[in-house]
Amino acid sequence: MNVKSLSIGLIAGSLIASGITLFITPASGKELQARCTQRLKAGKGSLQQLMRQCSDTTAKLKHTIHITKEQGQELAHESKEIIENYRQDIEPSLERLKNDITSLQQQVNNMKDSD
């Protein structure tokens, strides 16, 4: 949810509610003024609380992104090391297999030539 849209909605809703209250409430001017002041203070407090929550949430999100980025980089580095170690471990076996295959091919060719 967009914080700016939410804030605008809260402010617009408060203003509309205040306007409607002015027109439908049968009260004296001072009573009406006191109610409006009270509601504006409550709305201001709610808006400030919402802004604090948004700020806290933004800070937590930035922290989470930072941690996720670090862990992703660590994982990529570890994966590269594991793959490189695996390649180094199987390199001798691959060379032996290539040599064995070459030897077998030569033996087959020699057998064909002798027939």
C-alpha positions as CSV (number, residue, x, y, z in Angstrom):
1,M,0.0,0.0,0.0
2,N,1.3,3.4,-0.9
3,V,2.0,5.5,2.2
4,K,1.3,8.8,0.4
5,S,-2.1,7.6,-0.9
6,L,-3.0,6.3,2.6
7,S,-2.0,9.6,4.2
8,I,-4.0,11.6,1.7
9,G,-6.9,9.3,2.2
10,L,-6.8,9.8,6.0
11,I,-6.5,13.5,5.7
12,A,-9.3,13.8,3.1
13,G,-11.5,11.5,5.2
14,S,-10.9,13.5,8.3
15,L,-11.8,16.8,6.5
16,I,-14.9,15.3,5.0
17,A,-16.0,13.9,8.4
18,S,-15.4,17.3,10.0
19,G,-17.4,19.1,7.3
20,I,-20.3,16.7,7.6
21,T,-20.2,17.1,11.4
22,L,-20.5,20.8,11.0
23,F,-23.6,20.6,9.0
24,I,-25.5,17.9,10.8
25,T,-24.6,18.5,14.5
26,P,-27.1,20.6,16.4
27,A,-24.7,22.2,18.9
28,S,-23.5,25.6,19.9
29,G,-20.5,27.1,18.3
30,K,-18.2,26.6,21.2
31,E,-19.2,22.9,21.6
32,L,-18.8,22.4,17.9
33,Q,-15.4,24.1,18.0
34,A,-14.3,21.9,20.9
35,R,-15.4,18.7,19.1
36,C,-13.6,19.8,15.9
37,T,-10.5,20.6,17.8
38,Q,-10.6,17.3,19.6
39,R,-11.1,15.4,16.4
40,L,-8.3,17.3,14.6
41,K,-6.0,16.5,17.5
42,A,-7.0,12.8,17.4
43,G,-6.5,12.8,13.6
44,K,-3.1,14.5,14.0
45,G,-2.0,11.9,16.6
46,S,-3.2,9.1,14.3
47,L,-1.3,10.6,11.4
48,Q,1.9,11.0,13.5
49,Q,1.6,7.4,14.7
50,L,1.1,6.2,11.1
51,M,4.2,8.2,10.0
52,R,6.3,6.7,12.8
53,Q,5.1,3.2,11.8
54,C,5.9,3.8,8.1
55,S,9.4,5.1,9.1
56,D,10.0,2.1,11.3
57,T,8.8,-0.3,8.6
58,T,11.0,1.4,6.0
59,A,14.1,1.1,8.3
60,K,13.3,-2.6,8.9
61,L,12.9,-3.2,5.2
62,K,16.2,-1.5,4.4
63,H,17.9,-3.6,7.0
64,T,16.3,-6.8,5.7
65,I,17.4,-5.9,2.1
66,H,21.0,-5.3,3.3
67,I,21.1,-8.6,5.1
68,T,19.6,-10.5,2.2
69,K,22.1,-8.9,-0.2
70,E,25.0,-9.9,2.1
71,Q,23.7,-13.5,2.4
72,G,23.2,-13.7,-1.3
73,Q,26.8,-12.6,-2.0
74,E,28.1,-15.1,0.6
75,L,26.0,-17.9,-1.0
76,A,27.3,-17.0,-4.5
77,H,30.9,-17.1,-3.3
78,E,30.5,-20.4,-1.4
79,S,28.8,-21.9,-4.4
80,K,31.7,-20.9,-6.7
81,E,34.1,-22.4,-4.2
82,I,32.2,-25.6,-4.0
83,I,32.0,-25.9,-7.8
84,E,35.7,-25.2,-8.2
85,N,36.6,-27.7,-5.6
86,Y,34.4,-30.3,-7.3
87,R,36.1,-29.6,-10.6
88,Q,39.6,-30.0,-9.1
89,D,38.5,-33.2,-7.4
90,I,37.2,-34.9,-10.6
91,E,39.9,-33.6,-12.9
92,P,42.3,-36.5,-12.3
93,S,39.4,-39.0,-12.8
94,L,38.4,-37.3,-16.0
95,E,42.0,-37.5,-17.3
96,R,42.2,-41.2,-16.4
97,L,38.9,-41.8,-18.2
98,K,40.0,-40.0,-21.3
99,N,43.3,-42.0,-21.3
100,D,41.4,-45.2,-20.8
101,I,39.0,-44.4,-23.7
102,T,41.9,-43.5,-26.0
103,S,43.6,-46.8,-25.0
104,L,40.5,-48.8,-25.7
105,Q,40.0,-47.1,-29.0
106,Q,43.5,-48.0,-30.0
107,Q,43.0,-51.6,-28.9
108,V,39.8,-51.8,-31.0
109,N,41.6,-50.3,-34.0
110,N,44.5,-52.7,-33.5
111,M,42.1,-55.7,-33.4
112,K,40.4,-54.5,-36.6
113,D,43.7,-54.1,-38.3
114,S,44.9,-57.6,-37.3
115,D,41.7,-59.3,-38.7
